């Protein structure tokens, strides 16, 4: 399988703490964070942020954490289907921050892409240095305690030294293999301690027996999801027979599971091989089990055991897995276009999104398929898109926002980015890292004396507000409130100039992805289509797409 060789080192801390490791590709950012924490030695119960020089960033809780996201924090793309490949294939170096309240910054160098890594779990090649203690005040406070302790801190320093565990690659690799190989990935503890014991437990029910526990309305919903004929007047027994027939149809199973990502299907495959008690599963695995439960492919006994009925297993084994994987990749690609469309434009006409996709992909999509996929995602709580028959819009926008953006967009052509650049906007945290915004970050660091990560996050918040059309007067109030630092008049004037300049180079929703500078050039110089920058095409325009 594909993998990456990386070198991860902890900034600020001396002696140096570093690890060279191999991590699998095609994993989520949540899983990546958990792996990095295990490789370095963190407990993994705190927020993380991963940043790339090209402007991509991800924030959230590591996989397996028992702590929920803070109230009001929206999960980033690590909660969605995007894998680390979206960031690792386009960057040579990344910044990983663990515990945003006591920020530990790690430098990740992507040294090599390995096409044929033989394992499905990470491993450490070599490394040095013990991981600092959790909740010790952050790197600066930790180094002060270790190097220049006060009389009160001497005892604390001695305890840190006593509890520091020397790095041992062999023991770390043993732990990584146990935790992340395909057999043990779902378990919190030892398999031998599982609550599910096949020898001492009654046989699991078959598919129809499992469906008997569903309400008639639930059975009707599953039938509708699977494209069954009108079942509104069927008796419950008839509904059970029809649902079982639909669930064990290979073609319908392919369609029902097409939006699943690889790690979700890995979970399903593992569950086909061995049932698990819910107490033995991590929180994320339970959520995956519940997702399949809603679709009718996984069930739960009264005692709490998740299992896949034998009829479902046989149907899944009959499927052409290569064809199924290709269909899933296509489905996710279509959904990524939808996400990128609403994030980039704010509001986009349905027909325009279909035309953009069909222009950039050899296998076209229809308006009906687009709507059906989004409706399915919405019913399962996986979508941040709202829509009417005429247009899609960002779920965070209210009716007044949508009406304002539509009014501003009227008569403006669509800015069409190249496919690779456009799909970066499928990440709701992505913003272009222009030189003007880099100057804003420089201001935060040297004028407001903020840490790099604080300036990065604050700058990102400002850029998002600017993109959706927030008045500059409101934007200017945010840094002082967020950083609790009062700017003097000279600083405020300088900051206003920087933000105003940054806005002019930002792709705004109200201009359908054009920057104010590009719009101004079009207005005053009457630029023709072929005179626009190479990465911009007005759409629809005088030049046909195909």
KOLMI-632183 format. One line per 5 residues: number of its first residue (from 1); their letters; for each residue x, y, z of C-alpha. Coordinates in Angstrom, 3 decimals, padded with zeros to 6 digits. Layout:
<nodes>
NUM	A	X/Y/Z | ...;
</nodes>
This chain:
<nodes>
1	XXXXX	000.000/000.000/000.000 | 001.017/003.630/-000.423 | 002.793/005.291/002.524 | 004.923/008.308/003.438 | 008.311/008.437/005.146;
6	XXXXX	008.359/011.471/007.428 | 010.624/013.139/009.946 | 008.751/014.833/012.783 | 010.568/017.016/015.317 | 009.358/019.069/018.260;
11	XXXXX	010.186/022.767/018.008 | 011.663/024.820/020.902 | 012.481/021.784/023.069 | 016.113/020.863/023.783 | 017.570/018.237/023.735;
16	XXXXX	015.864/017.601/020.418 | 012.845/015.292/020.304 | 012.457/013.757/016.841 | 011.227/010.631/015.080 | 011.640/009.220/011.585;
21	XXXXX	008.633/007.109/010.721 | 006.496/005.589/007.975 | 002.765/006.298/008.023 | 000.122/004.794/005.727 | -001.480/006.997/003.078;
26	XXXXX	-005.237/007.207/002.550 | -006.035/007.804/006.237 | -008.042/010.674/007.675 | -006.477/013.649/009.418 | -008.031/012.479/012.699;
31	XXXXX	-006.203/009.171/012.319 | -002.993/010.983/011.347 | -003.149/013.104/014.508 | -003.606/010.012/016.668 | -000.637/008.308/014.979;
36	XXXXX	001.630/011.354/015.363 | 000.697/011.621/019.041 | 001.499/007.943/019.607 | 004.813/008.260/017.754 | 005.938/011.275/019.802;
41	XXXXX	004.341/010.177/023.074 | 001.360/012.488/023.640 | -001.826/011.279/025.334 | -003.965/012.519/022.426 | -006.798/014.177/024.360;
46	XXXXX	-006.300/017.720/023.058 | -007.128/019.720/019.949 | -004.711/019.670/017.049 | -004.035/021.827/014.000 | -002.139/020.822/010.866;
51	XXXXX	-000.957/023.588/008.520 | 000.646/023.556/005.086 | 002.594/026.300/003.284 | 000.037/026.249/000.452 | -002.684/027.463/002.841;
56	XXXXX	-004.421/024.189/003.669 | -005.186/023.683/007.349 | -007.093/021.186/009.465 | -008.223/021.386/013.095 | -010.064/018.962/015.356;
61	XXXXX	-009.779/016.161/017.893 | -007.505/013.151/017.250 | -009.045/009.821/016.336 | -010.040/007.846/019.425 | -010.226/010.855/021.717;
66	XXXXX	-012.932/010.610/024.367 | -013.143/014.410/024.547 | -015.721/016.211/022.418 | -014.993/019.258/020.281 | -015.409/022.574/022.132;
71	XXXXX	-018.840/024.127/021.827 | -019.158/026.164/018.638 | -016.147/024.615/016.932 | -017.017/023.201/013.513 | -015.142/020.014/012.573;
76	XXXXX	-012.773/020.555/009.668 | -012.060/018.296/006.748 | -010.526/015.681/009.046 | -014.122/014.864/009.938 | -014.977/014.416/006.269;
81	XXXXX	-013.746/011.943/003.727 | -010.587/013.745/002.603 | -007.433/011.810/003.343 | -003.978/013.119/004.206 | -002.937/012.636/000.568;
86	XXXXX	-004.632/015.956/-000.281 | -002.000/017.709/001.830 | 000.960/015.335/001.753 | 001.161/015.039/-002.044 | 001.374/018.797/-002.564;
91	XXXXX	003.764/019.838/000.237 | 007.257/018.970/001.422 | 006.886/020.345/004.947 | 003.990/020.723/007.397 | 003.395/022.270/010.817;
96	XXXXX	001.583/020.094/013.359 | 000.358/021.749/016.561 | -000.838/019.636/019.476 | -002.856/021.125/022.360 | -003.862/024.609/021.219;
101	XXXXX	-004.038/025.934/024.788 | -000.390/024.902/025.374 | 000.795/024.788/021.759 | 003.460/022.207/021.003 | 004.687/022.860/017.463;
106	XXXXX	006.089/019.999/015.400 | 007.880/020.263/012.077 | 006.988/017.450/009.685 | 009.299/016.840/006.732 | 007.809/014.580/004.046;
111	XXXXX	010.937/012.762/002.931 | 009.587/010.123/000.561 | 006.421/008.644/-000.918 | 006.557/004.833/-000.708 | 004.302/003.148/-003.310;
116	XXXXX	004.515/-000.423/-001.962 | 004.717/-000.270/001.853 | 004.007/-003.876/002.970 | 002.098/-003.115/006.204 | -001.202/-001.381/006.975;
121	XXXXX	000.048/000.278/010.179 | 002.724/002.914/010.952 | 006.222/002.192/012.179 | 009.108/004.191/013.627 | 012.527/003.868/011.963;
126	XXXXX	014.595/005.803/014.483 | 014.411/008.766/016.835 | 015.697/010.465/019.966 | 014.384/012.320/022.975 | 011.624/011.781/025.506;
131	XXXXX	008.247/013.398/025.005 | 007.650/016.298/027.434 | 004.997/015.768/030.118 | 001.385/016.510/029.250 | -000.108/019.765/030.652;
136	XXXXX	003.193/021.255/031.806 | 002.459/024.768/030.527 | 003.728/024.507/026.965 | 007.248/024.440/025.466 | 008.501/027.789/026.777;
141	XXXXX	007.351/027.113/030.332 | 008.724/023.561/030.146 | 012.188/024.706/029.024 | 012.276/027.390/031.710 | 011.449/024.761/034.321;
146	XXXXX	014.114/022.389/033.018 | 016.914/024.939/032.495 | 016.295/027.730/035.028 | 013.941/026.403/037.700 | 013.029/028.550/040.664;
151	XXXXX	013.308/027.111/044.149 | 009.669/026.107/043.963 | 010.141/024.450/040.573 | 013.169/022.326/041.504 | 010.987/019.483/042.745;
156	XXXXX	008.853/019.712/039.613 | 011.916/019.490/037.374 | 013.157/016.426/039.263 | 009.784/014.749/038.799 | 009.855/015.521/035.058;
161	XXXXX	013.311/013.946/034.777 | 012.270/010.907/036.788 | 009.100/010.279/034.776 | 010.666/010.905/031.337 | 010.622/007.671/029.332;
166	XXXXX	013.641/007.205/027.011 | 012.671/006.650/023.397 | 012.578/002.953/022.498 | 011.744/002.285/018.837 | 011.032/-001.417/019.417;
171	XXXXX	008.405/-000.854/022.109 | 006.809/002.011/020.160 | 006.535/-000.163/017.049 | 005.019/-003.004/019.034 | 002.391/-000.589/020.326;
176	XXXXX	001.746/000.913/016.862 | 001.314/-002.514/015.269 | -001.111/-003.606/017.971 | -003.133/-000.403/017.800 | -003.310/000.200/014.049;
181	XXXXX	-003.143/-003.119/012.235 | -006.367/-004.049/010.481 | -007.391/-006.660/013.036 | -006.985/-004.595/016.201 | -007.741/-001.154/014.782;
186	XXXXX	-011.229/-001.011/016.249 | -010.417/-002.178/019.735 | -009.519/-000.135/022.791 | -008.196/-003.127/024.739 | -006.900/-006.627/024.160;
191	XXXXX	-009.023/-008.799/021.868 | -008.938/-011.594/024.468 | -010.778/-009.276/026.862 | -013.562/-008.565/024.352 | -017.125/-008.684/025.654;
196	XXXXX	-018.034/-010.847/022.636 | -017.317/-014.537/023.111 | -018.518/-016.720/020.235 | -018.237/-019.962/022.198 | -020.334/-018.827/025.156;
201	XXXXX	-022.911/-016.691/023.381 | -026.147/-017.587/021.659 | -025.995/-017.590/017.832 | -026.564/-014.197/016.261 | -029.930/-013.614/014.557;
206	XXXXX	-030.248/-013.769/010.781 | -031.276/-010.807/008.640 | -035.047/-011.244/008.826 | -034.933/-011.881/012.567 | -032.944/-008.646/012.953;
211	XXXXX	-035.437/-006.700/010.842 | -038.297/-007.809/013.094 | -037.011/-005.343/015.711 | -037.505/-002.394/013.332 | -040.669/-000.344/013.210;
216	XXXXX	-042.703/-000.480/010.017 | -041.843/003.167/009.302 | -038.116/002.415/009.621 | -038.446/-000.483/007.185 | -040.266/001.737/004.715;
221	XXXXX	-037.471/004.319/004.965 | -034.797/001.707/004.228 | -036.826/000.487/001.259 | -037.125/004.024/-000.089 | -033.377/004.566/000.359;
226	XXXXX	-032.710/001.417/-001.676 | -035.052/002.464/-004.466 | -037.821/-000.033/-003.734 | -041.300/000.277/-005.231 | -044.245/001.738/-003.329;
231	XXXXX	-044.415/-000.053/000.005 | -046.770/002.240/001.904 | -049.578/-000.353/002.155 | -047.505/-003.450/002.880 | -047.878/-005.383/006.116;
236	XXXXX	-044.864/-005.605/008.404 | -044.126/-009.190/007.366 | -044.190/-008.150/003.728 | -041.968/-005.166/004.539 | -039.435/-007.446/006.237;
241	XXXXX	-039.308/-009.738/003.195 | -038.964/-006.802/000.777 | -036.284/-005.079/002.884 | -034.261/-008.287/003.163 | -034.487/-008.769/-000.598;
246	XXXXX	-033.314/-005.201/-001.312 | -030.491/-005.347/001.235 | -029.062/-008.497/-000.351 | -029.107/-007.134/-003.890 | -025.509/-006.478/-005.032;
251	XXXXX	-026.335/-003.524/-007.273 | -028.374/-001.802/-004.574 | -025.662/-002.463/-001.983 | -023.094/-000.798/-004.258 | -025.298/002.284/-004.568;
256	XXXXX	-026.136/002.452/-000.868 | -022.484/002.286/000.241 | -020.967/004.375/-002.568 | -020.346/007.453/-000.401 | -018.301/005.495/002.157;
261	XXXXX	-014.603/006.173/002.472 | -011.921/003.486/002.715 | -011.608/003.487/006.497 | -015.385/003.107/006.849 | -015.372/000.125/004.517;
266	XXXXX	-012.381/-001.313/006.402 | -014.502/-001.105/009.538 | -017.405/-002.857/007.806 | -015.104/-005.620/006.525 | -013.662/-006.150/010.012;
271	XXXXX	-017.176/-006.328/011.436 | -018.095/-008.941/008.826 | -015.247/-011.081/010.135 | -015.877/-010.587/013.847 | -018.732/-008.977/015.836;
276	XXXXX	-017.784/-006.419/018.484 | -019.432/-005.303/021.679 | -019.976/-001.532/021.700 | -017.795/-001.199/024.828 | -014.845/-002.573/022.855;
281	XXXXX	-015.108/000.098/020.151 | -013.684/003.576/020.101 | -016.117/006.472/019.807 | -015.400/006.957/016.096 | -015.937/003.237/015.425;
286	XXXXX	-019.293/003.384/017.217 | -020.307/006.290/014.999 | -019.345/004.225/011.940 | -021.368/001.299/013.261 | -024.390/003.556/013.740;
291	XXXXX	-023.998/004.846/010.168 | -024.243/001.297/008.779 | -027.019/000.590/011.274 | -029.138/003.371/009.744 | -028.613/001.907/006.280;
296	XXXXX	-029.638/-001.605/007.327 | -026.281/-003.337/006.850 | -025.245/-003.606/010.522 | -027.348/-004.598/013.538 | -027.035/-004.610/017.314;
301	XXXXX	-028.202/-007.233/019.781 | -029.974/-006.435/023.043 | -026.680/-007.009/024.865 | -024.929/-004.387/022.702 | -023.063/-006.544/020.158;
306	XXXXX	-022.645/-005.016/016.682 | -022.766/-007.626/013.914 | -023.386/-008.125/010.183 | -025.952/-010.819/009.303 | -024.620/-013.706/007.229;
311	XXXXX	-026.915/-012.817/004.300 | -025.367/-009.325/004.102 | -021.837/-010.780/004.335 | -022.468/-013.168/001.427 | -023.878/-010.342/-000.704;
316	XXXXX	-020.862/-008.136/000.054 | -018.467/-010.981/-000.846 | -020.204/-011.403/-004.238 | -019.607/-007.763/-005.171 | -016.852/-006.747/-007.596;
321	XXXXX	-014.646/-004.870/-005.118 | -012.566/-003.109/-007.766 | -015.682/-001.788/-009.495 | -017.178/-000.809/-006.138 | -014.076/001.156/-005.143;
326	XXXXX	-014.144/003.076/-008.445 | -017.799/003.956/-007.923 | -017.052/005.190/-004.414 | -014.189/007.347/-005.698 | -016.495/008.878/-008.309;
331	XXXXX	-019.230/009.551/-005.745 | -016.780/011.251/-003.400 | -015.424/013.302/-006.301 | -018.905/014.551/-007.157 | -019.556/015.462/-003.528;
336	XXXXX	-016.185/017.235/-003.348 | -017.203/019.373/-006.329 | -020.411/020.285/-004.497 | -018.476/021.216/-001.358 | -015.901/023.204/-003.315;
341	XXXXX	-018.672/024.963/-005.241 | -020.517/026.277/-002.200 | -017.309/027.107/-000.308 | -015.784/028.987/-003.242 | -018.868/030.780/-004.566;
346	XXXXX	-021.081/030.787/-001.466 | -024.061/030.309/-003.758 | -023.875/028.526/-007.113 | -026.550/027.736/-009.668 | -027.230/023.999/-009.927;
351	XXXXX	-026.834/023.915/-013.691 | -023.540/025.827/-013.502 | -022.088/023.305/-011.042 | -023.098/020.458/-013.341 | -021.426/022.198/-016.300;
356	XXXXX	-018.223/022.866/-014.356 | -017.983/019.211/-013.285 | -018.709/017.900/-016.765 | -016.141/020.245/-018.328 | -013.387/019.024/-015.986;
361	XXXXX	-014.292/015.294/-015.911 | -014.602/012.759/-018.699 | -017.566/010.945/-017.128 | -020.410/013.481/-016.867 | -022.841/013.941/-013.990;
366	XXXXX	-026.511/014.804/-014.260 | -028.495/017.316/-012.258 | -030.656/014.484/-010.904 | -027.662/012.472/-009.650 | -026.236/015.548/-007.970;
371	XXXXX	-029.460/016.206/-006.100 | -029.897/012.557/-005.155 | -026.401/012.260/-003.678 | -026.785/015.451/-001.674 | -030.200/014.407/-000.377;
376	XXXXX	-028.721/011.089/000.739 | -025.799/012.807/002.473 | -028.164/015.245/004.185 | -030.374/012.461/005.529 | -027.331/010.843/007.098;
381	XXXXX	-026.060/014.101/008.602 | -022.887/014.251/006.488 | -023.510/017.364/004.434 | -022.917/021.086/004.982 | -024.757/022.101/001.834;
386	XXXXX	-028.264/023.506/001.510 | -030.117/023.823/-001.765 | -033.183/024.867/-003.672 | -034.069/023.490/-007.122 | -032.128/026.371/-008.694;
391	XXXXX	-028.943/026.703/-006.637 | -026.731/025.274/-003.881 | -025.442/027.372/-001.000 | -023.189/027.096/002.039 | -025.038/025.595/004.987;
396	XXXXX	-023.722/028.215/007.420 | -025.410/031.029/005.466 | -028.863/032.184/006.534 | -031.578/033.358/004.133 | -030.493/037.004/004.354;
401	XXXXX	-026.875/036.084/003.551 | -027.971/034.041/000.540 | -030.202/036.825/-000.730 | -027.396/039.395/-000.319 | -024.829/037.223/-002.126;
406	XXXXX	-027.243/036.495/-004.979 | -027.944/040.204/-005.335 | -024.229/041.024/-005.421 | -023.453/038.215/-007.878 | -026.071/039.223/-010.399;
411	XXXXX	-024.507/039.765/-013.823 | -021.048/038.552/-012.725 | -019.491/035.590/-014.586 | -018.131/032.633/-012.649 | -014.395/032.470/-012.009;
416	XXXXX	-013.326/028.917/-012.896 | -010.110/027.692/-011.310 | -008.149/024.688/-012.584 | -009.511/021.447/-011.175 | -006.715/020.822/-008.667;
421	XXXXX	-006.920/024.333/-007.245 | -010.730/024.347/-007.215 | -010.988/021.081/-005.263 | -008.852/022.525/-002.470 | -012.002/024.443/-001.532;
426	XXXXX	-013.730/021.161/-000.657 | -011.901/021.758/002.639 | -014.005/024.343/004.449 | -010.866/025.621/006.183 | -008.897/026.299/003.007;
431	XXXXX	-007.924/029.845/002.041 | -005.340/030.988/-000.480 | -002.142/032.027/001.233 | -001.527/035.233/-000.738 | 001.358/037.589/-000.124;
436	XXXXX	-001.056/040.238/001.208 | -002.385/037.874/003.885 | 001.177/036.869/004.766 | 001.770/040.557/005.560 | -001.243/040.477/007.892;
441	XXXXX	000.260/037.460/009.690 | 003.572/039.311/009.888 | 001.728/042.215/011.556 | 000.188/039.881/014.142 | 003.589/038.415/014.958;
446	XXXXX	005.724/041.557/015.137 | 003.197/044.293/015.990 | 000.781/042.396/018.226 | 003.376/039.873/019.462 | 001.213/036.818/018.822;
451	XXXXX	002.591/033.309/018.484 | 002.771/031.965/014.924 | -000.147/029.599/015.339 | -002.306/032.317/016.947 | -001.608/034.659/014.059;
456	XXXXX	-002.264/031.868/011.559 | -005.654/031.002/013.031 | -006.678/034.642/013.497 | -005.645/035.484/009.941 | -007.649/032.529/008.656;
461	XXXXX	-010.742/033.708/010.547 | -010.398/037.189/009.089 | -009.956/035.839/005.578 | -013.109/033.732/005.856 | -015.095/036.737/007.095;
466	XXXXX	-013.806/038.839/004.223 | -014.691/036.127/001.702 | -018.349/036.003/002.779 | -018.673/039.798/002.521 | -018.349/040.968/006.149;
471	XXXXX	-017.871/044.743/006.395 | -014.252/045.739/006.974 | -015.298/047.825/009.981 | -016.534/044.643/011.685 | -013.454/042.683/010.621;
476	XXXXX	-011.128/045.265/012.161 | -012.643/044.751/015.628 | -011.843/041.059/015.765 | -008.048/041.012/016.420 | -008.291/043.110/019.573;
481	XXXXX	-011.164/041.012/020.896 | -009.482/037.695/020.036 | -005.989/038.566/021.253 | -006.998/040.882/024.123 | -004.397/043.357/022.849;
486	XXXXX	-005.225/047.012/022.357 | -003.789/048.601/019.199 | -002.754/052.220/019.219 | -003.905/054.591/016.462 | -000.825/054.050/014.314;
491	XXXXX	-001.140/050.273/014.543 | -004.829/050.412/013.751 | -004.245/052.522/010.647 | -001.507/050.159/009.516 | -003.739/047.161/010.140;
496	XXXXX	-006.596/048.754/008.176 | -004.290/049.281/005.208 | -003.063/045.684/005.342 | -006.548/044.149/005.571 | -007.870/046.417/002.825;
501	XXXXX	-004.986/045.386/000.584 | -005.512/041.708/001.493 | -009.209/041.943/000.648 | -008.342/043.192/-002.837 | -006.446/039.958/-003.525;
506	XXXXX	-009.030/037.639/-001.933 | -011.460/035.556/-003.968 | -014.839/036.822/-002.785 | -018.154/035.017/-002.906 | -019.954/038.202/-003.950;
511	XXXXX	-017.729/038.363/-007.082 | -018.203/034.642/-007.843 | -014.581/033.849/-007.066 | -012.921/036.869/-008.653 | -010.788/039.158/-006.523;
516	XXXXX	-011.612/042.880/-006.283 | -008.391/043.591/-008.187 | -009.514/041.334/-011.052 | -013.001/042.861/-011.048 | -011.566/046.362/-011.096;
521	XXXXX	-009.334/045.460/-014.025 | -012.285/044.031/-015.944 | -014.372/047.110/-015.276 | -011.859/049.791/-016.162 | -009.769/048.086/-018.820;
526	XXXXX	-012.557/046.044/-020.440 | -010.399/042.907/-020.409 | -011.344/040.209/-022.860 | -011.509/036.556/-021.790 | -008.094/035.713/-023.207;
531	XXXXX	-006.464/038.591/-021.287 | -007.362/037.186/-017.870 | -004.761/035.460/-015.678 | -003.991/031.873/-016.737 | -005.824/030.312/-013.815;
536	XXXXX	-009.084/032.226/-014.364 | -011.865/031.652/-016.905 | -015.105/033.645/-016.754 | -018.050/031.277/-016.863 | -020.257/031.295/-018.776;
541	XXXXX	-018.240/033.324/-021.237 | -017.756/033.947/-024.915 | -015.420/030.960/-025.195 | -017.271/027.613/-024.906 | -016.102/025.194/-022.236;
546	X	-015.916/022.217/-024.542;
</nodes>
